[in-house]
Amino acid sequence: MAAELRAVVISHSGEPNSMPDDFLPLADAFPEVTLILAHLGNSGAGGKSPELQVRAIQASRHGNVYADTSSAQSLLPGLIEWAVGQVGAERLLFGTDTPLYFSPSQRARIDHADLSDQQKRMILRDNARRILPISENT
């Protein structure tokens, strides 16, 4: 149904039963579905690797996989900059995971990241406008 509707699907990722690479068969089989893996850097309570969402984006075949920045792990120094270097700012979307996290602190991570203004704009707004059915006036 998601493919028929050309839907944007967001899912928690980084925990058992929702590991980022578990979603790749779906994303590869249905390229018309845009998949957002929530929680950049989340790798479960064990904290095994903050790279899981980025590696899934890189392994996807159709460019239809993205990650959002809502995660306590994305507070790791340099993680957002590293992710942009690996997959490009066009594959990341701003996220807050509110009410779990304090929204202004999630925003500050992007505002203070060592990224260009254009990259920050892409993460904060432009990517969402590109993949979601949002009016140009918003």
Contact map, one row per residue, 1 for C-alpha under 8 A:
111110000000000000000000000000000000000000000000000000000000000000000000000000000000000000000000000000000000000000000000000000000000000000
111111111000000000000000000000001000000000000000000000000000000000000000000000000000000000000000000000000000000000000000000000000000000000
111111100000000000000000000001111000000000000000000000000000000000000000000000000000000000000000000000000000000000000000000000000000000000
111111100000000000000000000000000000000000000000000000000000000000000000000000000000000000000000000000000000000000000000000000000000000000
111111100000000000000000000000000000000000000000000000000000000000000000000000000000000000000000000000000000000000000000000000000000000000
011111110000000000000000000000011100000000000000000000000000000000000000000000000000000000000000000000000000000000000000000000000000000000
011111111000000000000000000000011100000000000000000000000000000000000000000000000000000000000000000000000000000000000000000000000000000000
010001111100000000000000000000001111000000000000000000000000000000000000000000000000000000000000000000000000000000000000000000000011000000
010000111110000000000000000000001111000000000000000000000000000000000000000000000000000000000000000000000000000000000000000000000000000000
000000011111000000000000000000000011110000000000000000000000000000000000000000000000000000000000000000000000000000000000000000000000000000
000000001111100000000000000000000011110000000000000000000000000000000000000000000000000000000000000000000000000000000000000000000000000000
000000000111110001000000000000000000111000000000000000000000000000000000000000000000000000000000000000000000000000000000000000000000000000
000000000011111001110000000000000000111001100000000010000000000000000000000000000000000000000000000000000000000000000000000000000000000000
000000000001111101110000000000000000001011110000000110000000000000000000000000000000000000000000000000000000000000000000000000000000000000
000000000000111111100000000000000000000001111000000000000000000000000000000000000000000000000000000000000000000000000000000000000000000000
000000000000011111100000000000000000000000010000000000000000000000000000000000000000000000000000000000000000000000000000000000000000000000
000000000000001111100100000000000000000000000000000000000000000000000000000000000000000000000000000000000000000000000000000000000000000000
000000000001111111110110000000000000000000000000000000000000000000000000000000000000000000000000000000000000000000000000000000000000000000
000000000000111111111110000000000000000000100000000100000000000000000000000000000000000000000000000000000000000000000000000000000000000000
000000000000110001111111000000000000100000000000000110010000000000000000000000000000000000000000000000000000000000000000000000000000000000
000000000000000000111111000000000000000000000000000110110000000000000000000000000000000000000000000000000000000000000000000000000000000000
000000000000000011111111100000000000000000000000000000000000000000000000000000000000000000000000000000000000000000000000000000000000000000
000000000000000001111111111000000000000000000000000000000000000000000000000000000000000000000000000000000000000000000000000000000000000000
000000000000000000011111111100000000000000000000000000010011000000000000000000000000000000000000000000000000000000000000000000000000000000
000000000000000000000111111110000000000000000000000000000000000000000000000000000000000000000000000000000000000000000000000000000000000000
000000000000000000000011111111000000000000000000000000000000000000000000000000000000000000000000000000000000000000000000000000000000000000
000000000000000000000011111111101110000000000000000000000001010110000000000000000000000000000000000000000000000000000000000000000000000000
000000000000000000000001111111100000000000000000000000000001110000000000000000000000000000000000000000000000000000000000000000000000000000
000000000000000000000000111111100000000000000000000000000000000000000000000000000000000000000000000000000000000000000000000000000000000000
001000000000000000000000011111111000000000000000000000000000000000000000000000000000000000000000000000000000000000000000000000000000000000
001000000000000000000000001111111100000000000000000000000000011100000000000000000000000000000000000000000000000000000000000000000000000000
001001100000000000000000000001111100000000000000000000000000000100000000000000000000000000000000000000000000000000000000000000000000000000
011001111000000000000000001001111110000000000000000000000000000100000000000000000000000000000000000000000000000000000000000000000000000000
000001111000000000000000001000111111000000000000000000000000000111000000000000000000000000000000000000000000000000000000000000000010000000
000000011110000000000000001000001111100000000000000000000000000111000000000000000000000000000000000000000000000000000000000000000000000000
000000011110000000000000000000000111110000000000000000000000000011110000000000000000000000000000000000000000000000000000000000000000000000
000000000111100000010000000000000011111100000000000010000000000011110000000000000000000000000000000000000000000000000000000000000000000000
000000000111100000000000000000000001111100000000000000000000000000111110000000000000000000000010000000000000000000000000000000000000000000
000000000001110000000000000000000000111111000000000010000000000000111110110000000000000000000010000000000000000000000000000000000000000000
000000000000000000000000000000000000111111000000011011000000000000111110110000000000000000000000000000000000000000000000000000000000000000
000000000000010000000000000000000000001111100000111110000000000000000010110000100000000000000000000000000000000000000000000000000000000000
000000000000111000000000000000000000001111110010110110000000000000000011110000000000000000000000000000000000000000000000000000000000000000
000000000000111000100000000000000000000011111111110100000000000000000000000000000000000000000000000000000000000000000000000000000000000000
000000000000011100000000000000000000000001111111000000000000000000000000000000000000000000000000000000000000000000000000000000000000000000
000000000000001000000000000000000000000000111110000000000000000000000000000000000000000000000000000000000000000000000000000000000000000000
000000000000000000000000000000000000000000111111000000000000000000000000000000000000000000000000000000000000000000000000000000000000000000
000000000000000000000000000000000000000001111111110000000000000000000000000000000000000000000000000000000000000000000000000000000000000000
000000000000000000000000000000000000000000110111110000000000000000000000000000000000000000000000000000000000000000000000000000000000000000
000000000000000000000000000000000000000011100011111100000000000000000000000000000000000000000000000000000000000000000000000000000000000000
000000000000000000000000000000000000000111100011111110000000000000000000100000100000000000000000000000000000000000000000000000000000000000
000000000000000000000000000000000000000110000000111111100000000000000000000000000000000000000000000000000000000000000000000000000000000000
000000000000010000111000000000000000000011100000111111110000000000000000000000000000000000000000000000000000000000000000000000000000000000
000000000000110000011000000000000000101111000000011111111000000000100000000000000000000000000000000000000000000000000000000000000000000000
000000000000000000000000000000000000000100000000001111111100000000100000000000000010011000000000000000000000000000000000000000000000000000
000000000000000000001000000000000000000000000000001111111110000000000000000000000000000000000000000000000000000000000000000000000000000000
000000000000000000011001000000000000000000000000000111111111000010000000000000000000000000000000000000000000000000000000000000000000000000
000000000000000000000000000000000000000000000000000011111111001011100000000000000000001000100000000000000000000000000000000000000000000000
000000000000000000000000000000000000000000000000000001111111000000000000000000000000001000000000000000000000000000000000000000000000000000
000000000000000000000001000000000000000000000000000000111111100000000000000000000000000000000000000000000000000000000000000000000000000000
000000000000000000000001001100000000000000000000000000011111111110000000000000000000000000000000000000000000000000000000000000000000000000
000000000000000000000000000100000000000000000000000000000011111000000000000000000000000000000000000000000000000000000000000000000000000000
000000000000000000000000001100100000000000000000000000000001111110000000000000000000000000000000000000000000000000000000000000000000000000
000000000000000000000000000000100000000000000000000000001001111110000000000000000000000000000000000000000000000000000000000000000000000000
000000000000000000000000001000111110000000000000000000000001011111000000000000000000000000000000000000000000000000000000000000000000000000
000000000000000000000000001000000111100000000000000000011001011111100000000000000000000000100000000000000000000000000000000000000000000000
000000000000000000000000000000000111100000000000000000001000000111110000000000000000000000111000000000000000000000000000000000000000000000
000000000000000000000000000000000001111100000000000011001000000011111000000000000000000000111000000000000000000000000000000000000000000000
000000000000000000000000000000000001111100000000000000000000000001111100000000000000000000011110000000000000000000000000000000000000000000
000000000000000000000000000000000000011100000000000000000000000000111110010000010000000000011111000000000100000000000000000000000000000000
000000000000000000000000000000000000011100000000000000000000000000011111010000000000000000000111100000000100000000000000000000000000000000
000000000000000000000000000000000000011111000000000000000000000000001111111000000000000000000001100000000000000000000000000000000000000000
000000000000000000000000000000000000000001000000000000000000000000000111111000000000000000000000000010000000000000000000000000000000000000
000000000000000000000000000000000000001111000000010000000000000000000011111100000000000000000000000000000000000000000000000000000000000000
000000000000000000000000000000000000001111000000000000000000000000001111111110110000000000000000000000000000000000000000000000000000000000
000000000000000000000000000000000000000000000000000000000000000000000011111110100000000000000000000000000000100000000000000000000000000000
000000000000000000000000000000000000000000000000000000000000000000000000111111100000000000000000000000000000000000000000000000000000000000
000000000000000000000000000000000000000000000000000000000000000000000000011111100000000000000000000000000000000000000000000000000000000000
000000000000000000000000000000000000000000000000000000000000000000000000000111111100000000000000000000000000000010000000000000000000000000
000000000000000000000000000000000000000010000000010000000000000000000000011111111110000000000000000000000000000000000000000000000000000000
000000000000000000000000000000000000000000000000000000000000000000001000010001111111000000000000000000000000010010000000000000000000000000
000000000000000000000000000000000000000000000000000000000000000000000000000001111111100000000000000000000000000011100000000000000000000000
000000000000000000000000000000000000000000000000000000000000000000000000000001111111110000000000000000000000000000000000000000000000000000
000000000000000000000000000000000000000000000000000001000000000000000000000000111111111110000000000000000000000000000000000000000000000000
000000000000000000000000000000000000000000000000000000000000000000000000000000011111111110110000000000000000000000000000000000000000000000
000000000000000000000000000000000000000000000000000000000000000000000000000000001111111110000000000000000000000000000000000000000000000000
000000000000000000000000000000000000000000000000000001000000000000000000000000000111111100000000000000000000000000000000000000000000000000
000000000000000000000000000000000000000000000000000001001100000000000000000000000011111111100000000000000000000000000000000000000000000000
000000000000000000000000000000000000000000000000000000000000000000000000000000000011111111110000000000000000000000000000000000000000000000
000000000000000000000000000000000000000000000000000000000000000000000000000000000011101111110000000000000000000000000011011000000000000000
000000000000000000000000000000000000000000000000000000000000000000000000000000000000001111111000000000000000000000000010011000100000000000
000000000000000000000000000000000000000000000000000000001000000011100000000000000001001111111000000000000000000000000000000000100000000000
000000000000000000000000000000000000000000000000000000000000000001111000000000000001000111111100000000000000000000000000011000100000000000
000000000000000000000000000000000000000000000000000000000000000001111000000000000000000001111110000000000000000000000000011110110000000000
000000000000000000000000000000000000000000000000000000000000000000011100000000000000000000011111000000000010010000000000001110000000000000
000000000000000000000000000000000000011000000000000000000000000000011100000000000000000000001111100000000100000000000000000000000000000000
000000000000000000000000000000000000000000000000000000000000000000001110000000000000000000000111110011100110000000000000000000000000000000
000000000000000000000000000000000000000000000000000000000000000000000110000000000000000000000011111110100000000000000000000000000000000000
000000000000000000000000000000000000000000000000000000000000000000000000000000000000000000000001111111100000000000000000000000000000000000
000000000000000000000000000000000000000000000000000000000000000000000000000000000000000000000000111111100000000000000000000000000000000000
000000000000000000000000000000000000000000000000000000000000000000000000000000000000000000000000111111000000000000000000000000000000000000
000000000000000000000000000000000000000000000000000000000000000000000001000000000000000000000001111111101100000000000000000000000000000000
000000000000000000000000000000000000000000000000000000000000000000000000000000000000000000000001011111111100000000000000000000000000000000
000000000000000000000000000000000000000000000000000000000000000000000000000000000000000000000001111011111110000000000000000000000000000000
000000000000000000000000000000000000000000000000000000000000000000000000000000000000000000000000000001111111000000000000000000000000000000
000000000000000000000000000000000000000000000000000000000000000000000000000000000000000000000000000011111111100000000000000000000000000000
000000000000000000000000000000000000000000000000000000000000000000001100000000000000000000000011000011111111110000000000000000000000000000
000000000000000000000000000000000000000000000000000000000000000000000000000000000000000000000101000000111111111000000000000000000000000000
000000000000000000000000000000000000000000000000000000000000000000000000000000000000000000000000000000011111111100000000000000000000000000
000000000000000000000000000000000000000000000000000000000000000000000000001000000000000000000000000000001111111110000000000000000000000000
000000000000000000000000000000000000000000000000000000000000000000000000000000010000000000000100000000000111111110000001001100000000000000
000000000000000000000000000000000000000000000000000000000000000000000000000000000000000000000000000000000011111110000001000000000000000000
000000000000000000000000000000000000000000000000000000000000000000000000000000000000000000000000000000000001111111000000000000000000000000
000000000000000000000000000000000000000000000000000000000000000000000000000001011000000000000000000000000000111111100000000000000000000000
000000000000000000000000000000000000000000000000000000000000000000000000000000001000000000000000000000000000000111110000000000000000000000
000000000000000000000000000000000000000000000000000000000000000000000000000000001000000000000000000000000000000011111011000000000000000000
000000000000000000000000000000000000000000000000000000000000000000000000000000000000000000000000000000000000000001111111000000000000000000
000000000000000000000000000000000000000000000000000000000000000000000000000000000000000000000000000000000000000000111111100000000000000000
000000000000000000000000000000000000000000000000000000000000000000000000000000000000000000000000000000000000000000011111110000000000000000
000000000000000000000000000000000000000000000000000000000000000000000000000000000000000011000000000000000000000000111111111000000000000000
000000000000000000000000000000000000000000000000000000000000000000000000000000000000000010000000000000000000011000111111111100000000000000
000000000000000000000000000000000000000000000000000000000000000000000000000000000000000000000000000000000000000000001111111111000000000000
000000000000000000000000000000000000000000000000000000000000000000000000000000000000000011011000000000000000000000000111111111100000000000
000000000000000000000000000000000000000000000000000000000000000000000000000000000000000011011100000000000000010000000011111111110000000000
000000000000000000000000000000000000000000000000000000000000000000000000000000000000000000001100000000000000010000000001111111110000000000
000000000000000000000000000000000000000000000000000000000000000000000000000000000000000000001100000000000000000000000000111111111000000000
000000000000000000000000000000000000000000000000000000000000000000000000000000000000000000000000000000000000000000000000111111111100000000
000000000000000000000000000000000000000000000000000000000000000000000000000000000000000001111000000000000000000000000000011111111110000000
000000000000000000000000000000000000000000000000000000000000000000000000000000000000000000001000000000000000000000000000001111111111010000
000000000000000000000000000000000000000000000000000000000000000000000000000000000000000000000000000000000000000000000000000011111111111100
000000000000000000000000000000000000000000000000000000000000000000000000000000000000000000000000000000000000000000000000000001111111100000
000000010000000000000000000000000100000000000000000000000000000000000000000000000000000000000000000000000000000000000000000000111111100000
000000010000000000000000000000000000000000000000000000000000000000000000000000000000000000000000000000000000000000000000000000011111110000
000000000000000000000000000000000000000000000000000000000000000000000000000000000000000000000000000000000000000000000000000000001111111000
000000000000000000000000000000000000000000000000000000000000000000000000000000000000000000000000000000000000000000000000000000011001111101
000000000000000000000000000000000000000000000000000000000000000000000000000000000000000000000000000000000000000000000000000000001000111111
000000000000000000000000000000000000000000000000000000000000000000000000000000000000000000000000000000000000000000000000000000001000011111
000000000000000000000000000000000000000000000000000000000000000000000000000000000000000000000000000000000000000000000000000000000000001111
000000000000000000000000000000000000000000000000000000000000000000000000000000000000000000000000000000000000000000000000000000000000011111
